[in-house]
């Protein structure tokens, strides 16, 4: 059984697709390889407010979490109707319905889905099996929340040429709850490199045909070690 999640936040390289996959797997109760995330397709995804860079995890992630929690609740209710057991006696773990007291596997999600979609005639009268849910999330009280952090650079400046050489750089970030440590580390590193580039006036240079001359680090610094950019 696959769990498909359609999100109105586009992937920009910040890792939101991986984060949403983690959230769904944990909140619904399935293996991470059973989650399929669809973003960036306005024909099928809900309306969204943009990519929002790393805040896609905070804003879009909250919507994904709410929908996943609601879906798990519906799965347990459906399993309760199928098994004729109280909801309070059931839990989910890795794609199965378990007896809360003993941990015994009672029903796989695949069977829950089969009955919920194709054999609703076997369910109690008036019972509604809803295995598709939609949730929205908007940060209302504080629409723009930024975490605390501090950074420092240790540089060497040539007083004659004005050439600046970065010797060391330190960064301390208050990230709050970290969903994926590897993604956070790379986001911080990428932000540092982007910031340093802006401070040192990095520039995109194009030739007479409109082709980017310095699209890679090798091109940017040139094969002879001379910078192909103006400072």
Rosetta blueprint (number, residue, H / E / L):
1 X L
2 X L
3 X E
4 X E
5 X E
6 X E
7 X E
8 X L
9 X L
10 X L
11 X L
12 X L
13 X L
14 X L
15 X L
16 X H
17 X H
18 X H
19 X H
20 X H
21 X H
22 X H
23 X H
24 X H
25 X H
26 X H
27 X H
28 X H
29 X H
30 X L
31 X L
32 X H
33 X H
34 X H
35 X E
36 X E
37 X E
38 X E
39 X E
40 X L
41 X L
42 X L
43 X L
44 X L
45 X L
46 X L
47 X L
48 X L
49 X L
50 X L
51 X L
52 X L
53 X H
54 X H
55 X H
56 X H
57 X L
58 X L
59 X H
60 X H
61 X H
62 X H
63 X H
64 X H
65 X H
66 X H
67 X H
68 X H
69 X H
70 X H
71 X H
72 X H
73 X H
74 X H
75 X H
76 X H
77 X H
78 X H
79 X H
80 X H
81 X H
82 X H
83 X H
84 X L
85 X L
86 X L
87 X H
88 X H
89 X H
90 X E
91 X E
92 X E
93 X E
94 X L
95 X L
96 X E
97 X E
98 X E
99 X E
100 X L
101 X L
102 X L
103 X L
104 X L
105 X E
106 X E
107 X E
108 X E
109 X H
110 X H
111 X H
112 X H
113 X H
114 X H
115 X H
116 X H
117 X H
118 X H
119 X L
120 X H
121 X H
122 X H
123 X L
124 X L
125 X L
126 X L
127 X L
128 X L
129 X L
130 X L
131 X L
132 X L
133 X L
134 X L
135 X L
136 X L
137 X L
138 X L
139 X L
140 X L
141 X L
142 X L
143 X L
144 X L
145 X L
146 X L
147 X L
148 X L
149 X E
150 X E
151 X E
152 X E
153 X E
154 X E
155 X E
156 X E
157 X E
158 X L
159 X L
160 X L
161 X L
162 X L
163 X L
164 X E
165 X E
166 X E
167 X E
168 X E
169 X E
170 X E
171 X E
172 X E
173 X E
174 X L
175 X L
176 X L
177 X L
178 X L
179 X L
180 X L
181 X H
182 X H
183 X H
184 X H
185 X H
186 X H
187 X H
188 X H
189 X H
190 X H
191 X H
192 X H
193 X H
194 X H
195 X H
196 X H
197 X H
198 X H
199 X H
200 X L
201 X L
202 X L
203 X L
204 X L
205 X L
206 X E
207 X L
208 X L
209 X L
210 X L
211 X L
212 X E
213 X L
214 X L
215 X L
216 X L
217 X H
218 X H
219 X H
220 X H
221 X H
222 X L
223 X L
224 X L
225 X L
226 X L
227 X L
228 X L
229 X L
230 X L
231 X L
